[in-house]
Amino acid sequence: MFVLGIGVLTQAVGTGIFYMGLGIALTAAVIFFTPLVWAVTKALFEMFVTFLKWIGRRFLSKKHTPVTEG
């Protein structure tokens, strides 16, 4: 958006400044929210791994006794 604003600046000064400001604001938002998104992604991944371990323990337990006929 910032680069677009520089390109538009020669045609319409107000629109160019608007796009440049929007580009700066979006860049700041990405920098601000990246740690939050990273933490949420990490937490969800850990929950998913815990769930898969639970599924594995539930269905692949070594405590099964062989079935004997008789």
Predicted model as a PDB file, atoms N, CA, C, CB and O in Angstrom, pLDDT in the B-factor column:
MODEL        1                                                                  
ATOM      1  N   MET A   1       0.827  -1.186   0.000  1.00 81.00           N  
ATOM      2  CA  MET A   1       0.000   0.000   0.000  1.00 81.00           C  
ATOM      3  C   MET A   1       0.877   1.258   0.000  1.00 81.00           C  
ATOM      4  CB  MET A   1      -0.944  -0.006   1.212  1.00 81.00           C  
ATOM      5  O   MET A   1       0.548   2.252  -0.647  1.00 81.00           O  
ATOM      6  N   PHE A   2       1.973   1.203   0.719  1.00 80.00           N  
ATOM      7  CA  PHE A   2       2.859   2.362   0.787  1.00 80.00           C  
ATOM      8  C   PHE A   2       3.441   2.666  -0.590  1.00 80.00           C  
ATOM      9  CB  PHE A   2       3.990   2.121   1.806  1.00 80.00           C  
ATOM     10  O   PHE A   2       3.473   3.821  -1.015  1.00 80.00           O  
ATOM     11  N   VAL A   3       3.900   1.625  -1.287  1.00 83.00           N  
ATOM     12  CA  VAL A   3       4.472   1.806  -2.620  1.00 83.00           C  
ATOM     13  C   VAL A   3       3.392   2.281  -3.590  1.00 83.00           C  
ATOM     14  CB  VAL A   3       5.114   0.490  -3.126  1.00 83.00           C  
ATOM     15  O   VAL A   3       3.654   3.138  -4.434  1.00 83.00           O  
ATOM     16  N   LEU A   4       2.197   1.742  -3.479  1.00 82.00           N  
ATOM     17  CA  LEU A   4       1.089   2.187  -4.305  1.00 82.00           C  
ATOM     18  C   LEU A   4       0.808   3.667  -4.047  1.00 82.00           C  
ATOM     19  CB  LEU A   4      -0.166   1.339  -4.031  1.00 82.00           C  
ATOM     20  O   LEU A   4       0.543   4.422  -4.982  1.00 82.00           O  
ATOM     21  N   GLY A   5       0.866   4.074  -2.797  1.00 84.00           N  
ATOM     22  CA  GLY A   5       0.648   5.475  -2.455  1.00 84.00           C  
ATOM     23  C   GLY A   5       1.674   6.386  -3.084  1.00 84.00           C  
ATOM     24  O   GLY A   5       1.346   7.494  -3.508  1.00 84.00           O  
ATOM     25  N   ILE A   6       2.924   5.931  -3.150  1.00 81.00           N  
ATOM     26  CA  ILE A   6       3.959   6.734  -3.802  1.00 81.00           C  
ATOM     27  C   ILE A   6       3.666   6.864  -5.289  1.00 81.00           C  
ATOM     28  CB  ILE A   6       5.353   6.111  -3.584  1.00 81.00           C  
ATOM     29  O   ILE A   6       3.857   7.929  -5.877  1.00 81.00           O  
ATOM     30  N   GLY A   7       3.197   5.769  -5.898  1.00 84.00           N  
ATOM     31  CA  GLY A   7       2.858   5.826  -7.320  1.00 84.00           C  
ATOM     32  C   GLY A   7       1.672   6.723  -7.609  1.00 84.00           C  
ATOM     33  O   GLY A   7       1.657   7.420  -8.623  1.00 84.00           O  
ATOM     34  N   VAL A   8       0.695   6.718  -6.748  1.00 85.00           N  
ATOM     35  CA  VAL A   8      -0.513   7.532  -6.934  1.00 85.00           C  
ATOM     36  C   VAL A   8      -0.260   8.988  -6.560  1.00 85.00           C  
ATOM     37  CB  VAL A   8      -1.671   6.972  -6.099  1.00 85.00           C  
ATOM     38  O   VAL A   8      -1.008   9.876  -6.969  1.00 85.00           O  
ATOM     39  N   LEU A   9       0.779   9.230  -5.793  1.00 81.00           N  
ATOM     40  CA  LEU A   9       1.077  10.577  -5.287  1.00 81.00           C  
ATOM     41  C   LEU A   9       1.227  11.594  -6.413  1.00 81.00           C  
ATOM     42  CB  LEU A   9       2.349  10.552  -4.449  1.00 81.00           C  
ATOM     43  O   LEU A   9       0.875  12.760  -6.236  1.00 81.00           O  
ATOM     44  N   THR A  10       1.737  11.179  -7.556  1.00 84.00           N  
ATOM     45  CA  THR A  10       1.917  12.120  -8.667  1.00 84.00           C  
ATOM     46  C   THR A  10       0.592  12.490  -9.331  1.00 84.00           C  
ATOM     47  CB  THR A  10       2.861  11.527  -9.705  1.00 84.00           C  
ATOM     48  O   THR A  10       0.501  13.530  -9.982  1.00 84.00           O  
ATOM     49  N   GLN A  11      -0.435  11.655  -9.177  1.00 88.00           N  
ATOM     50  CA  GLN A  11      -1.713  11.919  -9.831  1.00 88.00           C  
ATOM     51  C   GLN A  11      -2.697  12.606  -8.889  1.00 88.00           C  
ATOM     52  CB  GLN A  11      -2.313  10.621 -10.352  1.00 88.00           C  
ATOM     53  O   GLN A  11      -3.390  13.542  -9.286  1.00 88.00           O  
ATOM     54  N   ALA A  12      -2.758  12.140  -7.643  1.00 90.00           N  
ATOM     55  CA  ALA A  12      -3.687  12.718  -6.669  1.00 90.00           C  
ATOM     56  C   ALA A  12      -2.984  12.719  -5.315  1.00 90.00           C  
ATOM     57  CB  ALA A  12      -5.048  11.914  -6.610  1.00 90.00           C  
ATOM     58  O   ALA A  12      -2.787  11.662  -4.716  1.00 90.00           O  
ATOM     59  N   VAL A  13      -2.611  13.888  -4.837  1.00 90.00           N  
ATOM     60  CA  VAL A  13      -1.815  14.007  -3.623  1.00 90.00           C  
ATOM     61  C   VAL A  13      -2.573  13.448  -2.413  1.00 90.00           C  
ATOM     62  CB  VAL A  13      -1.432  15.474  -3.380  1.00 90.00           C  
ATOM     63  O   VAL A  13      -1.997  12.708  -1.616  1.00 90.00           O  
ATOM     64  N   GLY A  14      -3.816  13.782  -2.273  1.00 90.00           N  
ATOM     65  CA  GLY A  14      -4.598  13.313  -1.131  1.00 90.00           C  
ATOM     66  C   GLY A  14      -4.728  11.795  -1.103  1.00 90.00           C  
ATOM     67  O   GLY A  14      -4.567  11.168  -0.057  1.00 90.00           O  
ATOM     68  N   THR A  15      -5.018  11.218  -2.251  1.00 90.00           N  
ATOM     69  CA  THR A  15      -5.157   9.763  -2.336  1.00 90.00           C  
ATOM     70  C   THR A  15      -3.811   9.081  -2.084  1.00 90.00           C  
ATOM     71  CB  THR A  15      -5.716   9.352  -3.715  1.00 90.00           C  
ATOM     72  O   THR A  15      -3.753   8.045  -1.423  1.00 90.00           O  
ATOM     73  N   GLY A  16      -2.748   9.653  -2.603  1.00 89.00           N  
ATOM     74  CA  GLY A  16      -1.417   9.095  -2.376  1.00 89.00           C  
ATOM     75  C   GLY A  16      -1.038   9.094  -0.913  1.00 89.00           C  
ATOM     76  O   GLY A  16      -0.502   8.108  -0.408  1.00 89.00           O  
ATOM     77  N   ILE A  17      -1.310  10.190  -0.228  1.00 92.00           N  
ATOM     78  CA  ILE A  17      -1.016  10.271   1.205  1.00 92.00           C  
ATOM     79  C   ILE A  17      -1.878   9.286   1.986  1.00 92.00           C  
ATOM     80  CB  ILE A  17      -1.244  11.703   1.723  1.00 92.00           C  
ATOM     81  O   ILE A  17      -1.416   8.661   2.941  1.00 92.00           O  
ATOM     82  N   PHE A  18      -3.140   9.155   1.568  1.00 91.00           N  
ATOM     83  CA  PHE A  18      -4.021   8.197   2.226  1.00 91.00           C  
ATOM     84  C   PHE A  18      -3.480   6.774   2.106  1.00 91.00           C  
ATOM     85  CB  PHE A  18      -5.427   8.276   1.631  1.00 91.00           C  
ATOM     86  O   PHE A  18      -3.418   6.046   3.097  1.00 91.00           O  
ATOM     87  N   TYR A  19      -3.084   6.375   0.887  1.00 90.00           N  
ATOM     88  CA  TYR A  19      -2.560   5.031   0.679  1.00 90.00           C  
ATOM     89  C   TYR A  19      -1.236   4.817   1.419  1.00 90.00           C  
ATOM     90  CB  TYR A  19      -2.372   4.770  -0.810  1.00 90.00           C  
ATOM     91  O   TYR A  19      -0.989   3.730   1.942  1.00 90.00           O  
ATOM     92  N   MET A  20      -0.402   5.828   1.465  1.00 92.00           N  
ATOM     93  CA  MET A  20       0.863   5.700   2.197  1.00 92.00           C  
ATOM     94  C   MET A  20       0.597   5.533   3.695  1.00 92.00           C  
ATOM     95  CB  MET A  20       1.765   6.936   1.946  1.00 92.00           C  
ATOM     96  O   MET A  20       1.245   4.715   4.348  1.00 92.00           O  
ATOM     97  N   GLY A  21      -0.330   6.282   4.231  1.00 93.00           N  
ATOM     98  CA  GLY A  21      -0.691   6.142   5.641  1.00 93.00           C  
ATOM     99  C   GLY A  21      -1.302   4.791   5.941  1.00 93.00           C  
ATOM    100  O   GLY A  21      -1.023   4.183   6.975  1.00 93.00           O  
ATOM    101  N   LEU A  22      -2.137   4.326   5.028  1.00 93.00           N  
ATOM    102  CA  LEU A  22      -2.743   3.007   5.190  1.00 93.00           C  
ATOM    103  C   LEU A  22      -1.677   1.918   5.150  1.00 93.00           C  
ATOM    104  CB  LEU A  22      -3.797   2.760   4.100  1.00 93.00           C  
ATOM    105  O   LEU A  22      -1.749   0.953   5.911  1.00 93.00           O  
ATOM    106  N   GLY A  23      -0.703   2.061   4.283  1.00 93.00           N  
ATOM    107  CA  GLY A  23       0.390   1.101   4.215  1.00 93.00           C  
ATOM    108  C   GLY A  23       1.203   1.059   5.492  1.00 93.00           C  
ATOM    109  O   GLY A  23       1.579  -0.016   5.961  1.00 93.00           O  
ATOM    110  N   ILE A  24       1.473   2.220   6.054  1.00 94.00           N  
ATOM    111  CA  ILE A  24       2.212   2.288   7.320  1.00 94.00           C  
ATOM    112  C   ILE A  24       1.385   1.676   8.450  1.00 94.00           C  
ATOM    113  CB  ILE A  24       2.582   3.754   7.660  1.00 94.00           C  
ATOM    114  O   ILE A  24       1.921   0.950   9.287  1.00 94.00           O  
ATOM    115  N   ALA A  25       0.091   1.964   8.479  1.00 95.00           N  
ATOM    116  CA  ALA A  25      -0.778   1.412   9.532  1.00 95.00           C  
ATOM    117  C   ALA A  25      -0.874  -0.107   9.426  1.00 95.00           C  
ATOM    118  CB  ALA A  25      -2.187   2.033   9.449  1.00 95.00           C  
ATOM    119  O   ALA A  25      -0.844  -0.797  10.446  1.00 95.00           O  
ATOM    120  N   LEU A  26      -0.988  -0.634   8.220  1.00 94.00           N  
ATOM    121  CA  LEU A  26      -1.060  -2.084   8.050  1.00 94.00           C  
ATOM    122  C   LEU A  26       0.256  -2.761   8.428  1.00 94.00           C  
ATOM    123  CB  LEU A  26      -1.427  -2.428   6.608  1.00 94.00           C  
ATOM    124  O   LEU A  26       0.253  -3.847   9.006  1.00 94.00           O  
ATOM    125  N   THR A  27       1.373  -2.124   8.104  1.00 94.00           N  
ATOM    126  CA  THR A  27       2.674  -2.664   8.501  1.00 94.00           C  
ATOM    127  C   THR A  27       2.789  -2.701  10.017  1.00 94.00           C  
ATOM    128  CB  THR A  27       3.820  -1.829   7.899  1.00 94.00           C  
ATOM    129  O   THR A  27       3.276  -3.683  10.579  1.00 94.00           O  
ATOM    130  N   ALA A  28       2.353  -1.655  10.674  1.00 96.00           N  
ATOM    131  CA  ALA A  28       2.386  -1.615  12.142  1.00 96.00           C  
ATOM    132  C   ALA A  28       1.464  -2.688  12.731  1.00 96.00           C  
ATOM    133  CB  ALA A  28       1.972  -0.213  12.657  1.00 96.00           C  
ATOM    134  O   ALA A  28       1.808  -3.311  13.735  1.00 96.00           O  
ATOM    135  N   ALA A  29       0.308  -2.906  12.122  1.00 95.00           N  
ATOM    136  CA  ALA A  29      -0.623  -3.923  12.618  1.00 95.00           C  
ATOM    137  C   ALA A  29      -0.019  -5.318  12.486  1.00 95.00           C  
ATOM    138  CB  ALA A  29      -1.960  -3.851  11.856  1.00 95.00           C  
ATOM    139  O   ALA A  29      -0.172  -6.148  13.382  1.00 95.00           O  
ATOM    140  N   VAL A  30       0.661  -5.574  11.383  1.00 95.00           N  
ATOM    141  CA  VAL A  30       1.303  -6.879  11.201  1.00 95.00           C  
ATOM    142  C   VAL A  30       2.386  -7.074  12.248  1.00 95.00           C  
ATOM    143  CB  VAL A  30       1.899  -7.007   9.780  1.00 95.00           C  
ATOM    144  O   VAL A  30       2.483  -8.146  12.846  1.00 95.00           O  
ATOM    145  N   ILE A  31       3.189  -6.066  12.475  1.00 95.00           N  
ATOM    146  CA  ILE A  31       4.252  -6.161  13.483  1.00 95.00           C  
ATOM    147  C   ILE A  31       3.649  -6.352  14.873  1.00 95.00           C  
ATOM    148  CB  ILE A  31       5.147  -4.895  13.457  1.00 95.00           C  
ATOM    149  O   ILE A  31       4.190  -7.109  15.680  1.00 95.00           O  
ATOM    150  N   PHE A  32       2.550  -5.686  15.159  1.00 95.00           N  
ATOM    151  CA  PHE A  32       1.922  -5.773  16.478  1.00 95.00           C  
ATOM    152  C   PHE A  32       1.272  -7.139  16.717  1.00 95.00           C  
ATOM    153  CB  PHE A  32       0.878  -4.672  16.630  1.00 95.00           C  
ATOM    154  O   PHE A  32       1.395  -7.698  17.807  1.00 95.00           O  
ATOM    155  N   PHE A  33       0.581  -7.681  15.703  1.00 96.00           N  
ATOM    156  CA  PHE A  33      -0.186  -8.912  15.889  1.00 96.00           C  
ATOM    157  C   PHE A  33       0.598 -10.189  15.630  1.00 96.00           C  
ATOM    158  CB  PHE A  33      -1.372  -8.890  15.002  1.00 96.00           C  
ATOM    159  O   PHE A  33       0.106 -11.270  15.953  1.00 96.00           O  
ATOM    160  N   THR A  34       1.784 -10.112  15.066  1.00 97.00           N  
ATOM    161  CA  THR A  34       2.561 -11.313  14.790  1.00 97.00           C  
ATOM    162  C   THR A  34       2.845 -12.133  16.045  1.00 97.00           C  
ATOM    163  CB  THR A  34       3.859 -10.939  14.128  1.00 97.00           C  
ATOM    164  O   THR A  34       2.651 -13.348  16.001  1.00 97.00           O  
ATOM    165  N   PRO A  35       3.293 -11.551  17.166  1.00 96.00           N  
ATOM    166  CA  PRO A  35       3.515 -12.370  18.365  1.00 96.00           C  
ATOM    167  C   PRO A  35       2.235 -13.034  18.882  1.00 96.00           C  
ATOM    168  CB  PRO A  35       4.115 -11.516  19.463  1.00 96.00           C  
ATOM    169  O   PRO A  35       2.276 -14.168  19.360  1.00 96.00           O  
ATOM    170  N   LEU A  36       1.117 -12.342  18.791  1.00 96.00           N  
ATOM    171  CA  LEU A  36      -0.149 -12.902  19.244  1.00 96.00           C  
ATOM    172  C   LEU A  36      -0.551 -14.102  18.381  1.00 96.00           C  
ATOM    173  CB  LEU A  36      -1.250 -11.830  19.214  1.00 96.00           C  
ATOM    174  O   LEU A  36      -0.942 -15.146  18.903  1.00 96.00           O  
ATOM    175  N   VAL A  37      -0.453 -13.946  17.073  1.00 96.00           N  
ATOM    176  CA  VAL A  37      -0.796 -15.046  16.167  1.00 96.00           C  
ATOM    177  C   VAL A  37       0.161 -16.210  16.379  1.00 96.00           C  
ATOM    178  CB  VAL A  37      -0.758 -14.579  14.692  1.00 96.00           C  
ATOM    179  O   VAL A  37      -0.258 -17.367  16.343  1.00 96.00           O  
ATOM    180  N   TRP A  38       1.448 -15.919  16.602  1.00 97.00           N  
ATOM    181  CA  TRP A  38       2.437 -16.970  16.842  1.00 97.00           C  
ATOM    182  C   TRP A  38       2.092 -17.740  18.115  1.00 97.00           C  
ATOM    183  CB  TRP A  38       3.857 -16.369  16.944  1.00 97.00           C  
ATOM    184  O   TRP A  38       2.150 -18.970  18.127  1.00 97.00           O  
ATOM    185  N   ALA A  39       1.735 -17.032  19.184  1.00 97.00           N  
ATOM    186  CA  ALA A  39       1.404 -17.687  20.454  1.00 97.00           C  
ATOM    187  C   ALA A  39       0.149 -18.555  20.318  1.00 97.00           C  
ATOM    188  CB  ALA A  39       1.201 -16.634  21.561  1.00 97.00           C  
ATOM    189  O   ALA A  39       0.111 -19.672  20.833  1.00 97.00           O  
ATOM    190  N   VAL A  40      -0.864 -18.052  19.633  1.00 97.00           N  
ATOM    191  CA  VAL A  40      -2.094 -18.823  19.444  1.00 97.00           C  
ATOM    192  C   VAL A  40      -1.813 -20.059  18.604  1.00 97.00           C  
ATOM    193  CB  VAL A  40      -3.185 -17.960  18.778  1.00 97.00           C  
ATOM    194  O   VAL A  40      -2.311 -21.141  18.914  1.00 97.00           O  
ATOM    195  N   THR A  41      -1.024 -19.915  17.547  1.00 98.00           N  
ATOM    196  CA  THR A  41      -0.686 -21.057  16.701  1.00 98.00           C  
ATOM    197  C   THR A  41       0.094 -22.102  17.485  1.00 98.00           C  
ATOM    198  CB  THR A  41       0.122 -20.602  15.482  1.00 98.00           C  
ATOM    199  O   THR A  41      -0.163 -23.300  17.358  1.00 98.00           O  
ATOM    200  N   LYS A  42       1.032 -21.658  18.284  1.00 98.00           N  
ATOM    201  CA  LYS A  42       1.834 -22.578  19.097  1.00 98.00           C  
ATOM    202  C   LYS A  42       0.947 -23.319  20.099  1.00 98.00           C  
ATOM    203  CB  LYS A  42       2.956 -21.811  19.839  1.00 98.00           C  
ATOM    204  O   LYS A  42       1.083 -24.530  20.271  1.00 98.00           O  
ATOM    205  N   ALA A  43       0.044 -22.599  20.757  1.00 97.00           N  
ATOM    206  CA  ALA A  43      -0.852 -23.224  21.734  1.00 97.00           C  
ATOM    207  C   ALA A  43      -1.769 -24.244  21.061  1.00 97.00           C  
ATOM    208  CB  ALA A  43      -1.690 -22.155  22.455  1.00 97.00           C  
ATOM    209  O   ALA A  43      -1.986 -25.332  21.595  1.00 97.00           O  
ATOM    210  N   LEU A  44      -2.305 -23.898  19.895  1.00 97.00           N  
ATOM    211  CA  LEU A  44      -3.173 -24.835  19.186  1.00 97.00           C  
ATOM    212  C   LEU A  44      -2.403 -26.074  18.741  1.00 97.00           C  
ATOM    213  CB  LEU A  44      -3.813 -24.153  17.976  1.00 97.00           C  
ATOM    214  O   LEU A  44      -2.933 -27.183  18.790  1.00 97.00           O  
ATOM    215  N   PHE A  45      -1.163 -25.894  18.310  1.00 98.00           N  
ATOM    216  CA  PHE A  45      -0.348 -27.036  17.910  1.00 98.00           C  
ATOM    217  C   PHE A  45      -0.070 -27.949  19.096  1.00 98.00           C  
ATOM    218  CB  PHE A  45       0.966 -26.562  17.292  1.00 98.00           C  
ATOM    219  O   PHE A  45      -0.136 -29.172  18.966  1.00 98.00           O  
ATOM    220  N   GLU A  46       0.244 -27.361  20.260  1.00 97.00           N  
ATOM    221  CA  GLU A  46       0.482 -28.163  21.454  1.00 97.00           C  
ATOM    222  C   GLU A  46      -0.776 -28.917  21.880  1.00 97.00           C  
ATOM    223  CB  GLU A  46       0.971 -27.277  22.593  1.00 97.00           C  
ATOM    224  O   GLU A  46      -0.693 -30.068  22.309  1.00 97.00           O  
ATOM    225  N   MET A  47      -1.943 -28.274  21.766  1.00 97.00           N  
ATOM    226  CA  MET A  47      -3.196 -28.948  22.085  1.00 97.00           C  
ATOM    227  C   MET A  47      -3.450 -30.103  21.114  1.00 97.00           C  
ATOM    228  CB  MET A  47      -4.366 -27.950  22.048  1.00 97.00           C  
ATOM    229  O   MET A  47      -3.922 -31.164  21.523  1.00 97.00           O  
ATOM    230  N   PHE A  48      -3.145 -29.904  19.849  1.00 97.00           N  
ATOM    231  CA  PHE A  48      -3.325 -30.941  18.844  1.00 97.00           C  
ATOM    232  C   PHE A  48      -2.409 -32.134  19.129  1.00 97.00           C  
ATOM    233  CB  PHE A  48      -3.051 -30.380  17.440  1.00 97.00           C  
ATOM    234  O   PHE A  48      -2.838 -33.283  19.021  1.00 97.00           O  
ATOM    235  N   VAL A  49      -1.154 -31.868  19.491  1.00 96.00           N  
ATOM    236  CA  VAL A  49      -0.224 -32.951  19.818  1.00 96.00           C  
ATOM    237  C   VAL A  49      -0.699 -33.703  21.052  1.00 96.00           C  
ATOM    238  CB  VAL A  49       1.197 -32.401  20.045  1.00 96.00           C  
ATOM    239  O   VAL A  49      -0.639 -34.932  21.087  1.00 96.00           O  
ATOM    240  N   THR A  50      -1.171 -32.983  22.065  1.00 95.00           N  
ATOM    241  CA  THR A  50      -1.702 -33.621  23.266  1.00 95.00           C  
ATOM    242  C   THR A  50      -2.899 -34.494  22.924  1.00 95.00           C  
ATOM    243  CB  THR A  50      -2.093 -32.567  24.307  1.00 95.00           C  
ATOM    244  O   THR A  50      -3.030 -35.598  23.454  1.00 95.00           O  
ATOM    245  N   PHE A  51      -3.768 -34.019  22.055  1.00 95.00           N  
ATOM    246  CA  PHE A  51      -4.929 -34.796  21.629  1.00 95.00           C  
ATOM    247  C   PHE A  51      -4.490 -36.062  20.894  1.00 95.00           C  
ATOM    248  CB  PHE A  51      -5.844 -33.946  20.730  1.00 95.00           C  
ATOM    249  O   PHE A  51      -5.038 -37.139  21.127  1.00 95.00           O  
ATOM    250  N   LEU A  52      -3.504 -35.933  20.010  1.00 93.00           N  
ATOM    251  CA  LEU A  52      -3.020 -37.115  19.292  1.00 93.00           C  
ATOM    252  C   LEU A  52      -2.388 -38.124  20.246  1.00 93.00           C  
ATOM    253  CB  LEU A  52      -2.008 -36.708  18.216  1.00 93.00           C  
ATOM    254  O   LEU A  52      -2.544 -39.329  20.053  1.00 93.00           O  
ATOM    255  N   LYS A  53      -1.683 -37.659  21.265  1.00 92.00           N  
ATOM    256  CA  LYS A  53      -1.115 -38.567  22.265  1.00 92.00           C  
ATOM    257  C   LYS A  53      -2.232 -39.277  23.020  1.00 92.00           C  
ATOM    258  CB  LYS A  53      -0.202 -37.799  23.252  1.00 92.00           C  
ATOM    259  O   LYS A  53      -2.140 -40.474  23.291  1.00 92.00           O  
ATOM    260  N   TRP A  54      -3.277 -38.546  23.357  1.00 90.00           N  
ATOM    261  CA  TRP A  54      -4.414 -39.144  24.059  1.00 90.00           C  
ATOM    262  C   TRP A  54      -5.067 -40.222  23.199  1.00 90.00           C  
ATOM    263  CB  TRP A  54      -5.447 -38.062  24.437  1.00 90.00           C  
ATOM    264  O   TRP A  54      -5.387 -41.307  23.685  1.00 90.00           O  
ATOM    265  N   ILE A  55      -5.263 -39.914  21.909  1.00 89.00           N  
ATOM    266  CA  ILE A  55      -5.837 -40.888  20.987  1.00 89.00           C  
ATOM    267  C   ILE A  55      -4.938 -42.117  20.912  1.00 89.00           C  
ATOM    268  CB  ILE A  55      -6.032 -40.269  19.584  1.00 89.00           C  
ATOM    269  O   ILE A  55      -5.430 -43.245  20.935  1.00 89.00           O  
ATOM    270  N   GLY A  56      -3.642 -41.913  20.823  1.00 87.00           N  
ATOM    271  CA  GLY A  56      -2.714 -43.027  20.747  1.00 87.00           C  
ATOM    272  C   GLY A  56      -2.745 -43.893  21.986  1.00 87.00           C  
ATOM    273  O   GLY A  56      -2.739 -45.120  21.891  1.00 87.00           O  
ATOM    274  N   ARG A  57      -2.779 -43.261  23.152  1.00 86.00           N  
ATOM    275  CA  ARG A  57      -2.840 -44.039  24.399  1.00 86.00           C  
ATOM    276  C   ARG A  57      -4.166 -44.781  24.528  1.00 86.00           C  
ATOM    277  CB  ARG A  57      -2.638 -43.120  25.613  1.00 86.00           C  
ATOM    278  O   ARG A  57      -4.222 -45.886  25.067  1.00 86.00           O  
ATOM    279  N   ARG A  58      -5.209 -44.172  24.038  1.00 85.00           N  
ATOM    280  CA  ARG A  58      -6.542 -44.776  24.164  1.00 85.00           C  
ATOM    281  C   ARG A  58      -6.678 -46.021  23.298  1.00 85.00           C  
ATOM    282  CB  ARG A  58      -7.622 -43.763  23.785  1.00 85.00           C  
ATOM    283  O   ARG A  58      -7.222 -47.029  23.748  1.00 85.00           O  
ATOM    284  N   PHE A  59      -6.198 -45.965  22.079  1.00 82.00           N  
ATOM    285  CA  PHE A  59      -6.435 -47.047  21.136  1.00 82.00           C  
ATOM    286  C   PHE A  59      -5.225 -47.952  20.910  1.00 82.00           C  
ATOM    287  CB  PHE A  59      -6.868 -46.476  19.834  1.00 82.00           C  
ATOM    288  O   PHE A  59      -5.375 -49.042  20.359  1.00 82.00           O  
ATOM    289  N   LEU A  60      -4.058 -47.537  21.314  1.00 80.00           N  
ATOM    290  CA  LEU A  60      -2.868 -48.339  21.086  1.00 80.00           C  
ATOM    291  C   LEU A  60      -2.205 -48.737  22.399  1.00 80.00           C  
ATOM    292  CB  LEU A  60      -1.883 -47.580  20.215  1.00 80.00           C  
ATOM    293  O   LEU A  60      -0.981 -48.821  22.492  1.00 80.00           O  
ATOM    294  N   SER A  61      -3.020 -48.977  23.393  1.00 69.00           N  
ATOM    295  CA  SER A  61      -2.502 -49.344  24.706  1.00 69.00           C  
ATOM    296  C   SER A  61      -1.855 -50.721  24.653  1.00 69.00           C  
ATOM    297  CB  SER A  61      -3.622 -49.318  25.758  1.00 69.00           C  
ATOM    298  O   SER A  61      -2.325 -51.592  23.922  1.00 69.00           O  
ATOM    299  N   LYS A  62      -0.792 -50.930  25.411  1.00 69.00           N  
ATOM    300  CA  LYS A  62      -0.093 -52.211  25.455  1.00 69.00           C  
ATOM    301  C   LYS A  62      -0.697 -53.143  26.494  1.00 69.00           C  
ATOM    302  CB  LYS A  62       1.381 -51.996  25.750  1.00 69.00           C  
ATOM    303  O   LYS A  62      -0.176 -54.238  26.706  1.00 69.00           O  
ATOM    304  N   LYS A  63      -1.758 -52.749  27.130  1.00 65.00           N  
ATOM    305  CA  LYS A  63      -2.385 -53.552  28.188  1.00 65.00           C  
ATOM    306  C   LYS A  63      -3.369 -54.591  27.644  1.00 65.00           C  
ATOM    307  CB  LYS A  63      -3.105 -52.642  29.163  1.00 65.00           C  
ATOM    308  O   LYS A  63      -4.003 -55.303  28.422  1.00 65.00           O  
ATOM    309  N   HIS A  64      -3.500 -54.685  26.344  1.00 60.00           N  
ATOM    310  CA  HIS A  64      -4.431 -55.646  25.766  1.00 60.00           C  
ATOM    311  C   HIS A  64      -3.934 -57.061  26.037  1.00 60.00           C  
ATOM    312  CB  HIS A  64      -4.599 -55.406  24.245  1.00 60.00           C  
ATOM    313  O   HIS A  64      -2.751 -57.362  25.877  1.00 60.00           O  
ATOM    314  N   THR A  65      -4.849 -57.912  26.447  1.00 59.00           N  
ATOM    315  CA  THR A  65      -4.510 -59.318  26.653  1.00 59.00           C  
ATOM    316  C   THR A  65      -5.012 -60.109  25.458  1.00 59.00           C  
ATOM    317  CB  THR A  65      -5.119 -59.866  27.984  1.00 59.00           C  
ATOM    318  O   THR A  65      -6.092 -59.829  24.938  1.00 59.00           O  
ATOM    319  N   PRO A  66      -4.249 -61.082  25.023  1.00 60.00           N  
ATOM    320  CA  PRO A  66      -4.702 -61.839  23.865  1.00 60.00           C  
ATOM    321  C   PRO A  66      -5.952 -62.645  24.189  1.00 60.00           C  
ATOM    322  CB  PRO A  66      -3.597 -62.762  23.370  1.00 60.00           C  
ATOM    323  O   PRO A  66      -6.126 -63.136  25.304  1.00 60.00           O  
ATOM    324  N   VAL A  67      -6.797 -62.767  23.210  1.00 61.00           N  
ATOM    325  CA  VAL A  67      -8.040 -63.540  23.372  1.00 61.00           C  
ATOM    326  C   VAL A  67      -7.705 -65.013  23.217  1.00 61.00           C  
ATOM    327  CB  VAL A  67      -9.136 -63.103  22.330  1.00 61.00           C  
ATOM    328  O   VAL A  67      -7.106 -65.424  22.224  1.00 61.00           O  
ATOM    329  N   THR A  68      -8.097 -65.801  24.206  1.00 68.00           N  
ATOM    330  CA  THR A  68      -7.868 -67.244  24.130  1.00 68.00           C  
ATOM    331  C   THR A  68      -9.191 -67.956  23.952  1.00 68.00           C  
ATOM    332  CB  THR A  68      -7.140 -67.761  25.390  1.00 68.00           C  
ATOM    333  O   THR A  68     -10.207 -67.577  24.536  1.00 68.00           O  
ATOM    334  N   GLU A  69      -9.161 -68.968  23.155  1.00 66.00           N  
ATOM    335  CA  GLU A  69     -10.376 -69.758  22.940  1.00 66.00           C  
ATOM    336  C   GLU A  69     -10.434 -70.859  23.973  1.00 66.00           C  
ATOM    337  CB  GLU A  69     -10.421 -70.350  21.508  1.00 66.00           C  
ATOM    338  O   GLU A  69      -9.412 -71.454  24.316  1.00 66.00           O  
ATOM    339  N   GLY A  70     -11.568 -71.119  24.445  1.00 55.00           N  
ATOM    340  CA  GLY A  70     -11.631 -72.237  25.369  1.00 55.00           C  
ATOM    341  C   GLY A  70     -12.655 -72.152  26.361  1.00 55.00           C  
ATOM    342  O   GLY A  70     -12.788 -73.052  27.190  1.00 55.00           O  
TER     343      GLY A  70                                                      
ENDMDL                                                                          
END                                                                             
